[in-house]
């Protein structure tokens, strides 16, 4: 309920979480493929 500032902060943290999750998933897949290949 803090207006635009809190909305921006929530959006930023959501974007950071998404990017972190994508990088983590990508690393896991590359490790799996390295062992399989």
ChimeraX attribute file (.defattr): number of C-alpha atoms within 10 A of each C-alpha:
attribute: neighborCount
match mode: 1-to-1
recipient: residues
	/A:1	6
	/A:2	8
	/A:3	7
	/A:4	9
	/A:5	10
	/A:6	11
	/A:7	12
	/A:8	12
	/A:9	12
	/A:10	12
	/A:11	12
	/A:12	12
	/A:13	12
	/A:14	12
	/A:15	12
	/A:16	12
	/A:17	12
	/A:18	12
	/A:19	12
	/A:20	12
	/A:21	12
	/A:22	12
	/A:23	12
	/A:24	11
	/A:25	12
	/A:26	12
	/A:27	12
	/A:28	12
	/A:29	12
	/A:30	11
	/A:31	12
	/A:32	11
	/A:33	10
	/A:34	9
	/A:35	8
	/A:36	7
	/A:37	6
